[in-house]
Amino acid sequence: MIQTFDLNQAILLYRDTCKKCLILSRLVIILSLGCVRRIPNNSPEALRLLNTYQVDASKVILIEGGKVYSGFRSIIAVLKAMQHKPVRWIRR
């Protein structure tokens, strides 16, 4: 079943066959205090989002508020968002 996503919600897409991607995605979830939704790249929901944003599926990708961050930039984006808007992230 394909779910619909709120584009204001932070979504993390990761490749579940890559150990580095698994570690990065877990780190992002921990840093965001669990406010980011984590989805493997091979799921139908992730494929739809990847096609919508036209990004490469081989990286860790954070989609938040219509903006796309990939790789280590996704961790930096989570840290900045938690620093500037912690109440908004925690309320989700």
C-alpha positions, -999 to 999 in steps of 0.1 A, spaced: 0 0 0 15 33 -10 12 60 16 9 97 11 34 120 27 32 154 41 60 173 24 66 194 55 75 161 73 111 151 72 117 119 53 150 100 51 155 76 21 184 52 24 198 22 6 193 -7 30 220 -29 13 248 -4 21 263 -5 56 275 31 53 239 42 44 225 22 73 249 39 97 242 74 84 204 68 84 205 56 120 227 86 130 202 110 114 173 93 133 192 96 166 202 132 160 166 142 151 152 125 183 131 102 161 113 130 143 125 119 109 107 91 90 131 65 76 122 46 44 144 22 24 151 32 -12 136 0 -27 101 6 -13 73 19 -36 69 51 -15 106 59 -18 106 52 -56 77 76 -60 96 103 -40 128 97 -59 110 102 -92 93 133 -79 125 150 -68 147 134 -95 175 124 -72 199 94 -73 188 64 -52 223 54 -43 227 79 -14 212 87 19 186 114 11 167 137 34 136 155 21 124 182 45 101 210 36 104 204 -1 142 206 1 165 177 -7 198 169 11 220 140 3 249 121 19 266 138 49 246 170 41 215 152 54 232 150 88 242 187 87 206 196 77 191 177 106 215 194 130 207 229 117 170 222 118 172 210 153 192 240 163 170 266 147 135 250 149 136 224 177 100 229 188 87 224 153 106 191 149 96 177 183 59 185 178 58 162 148 
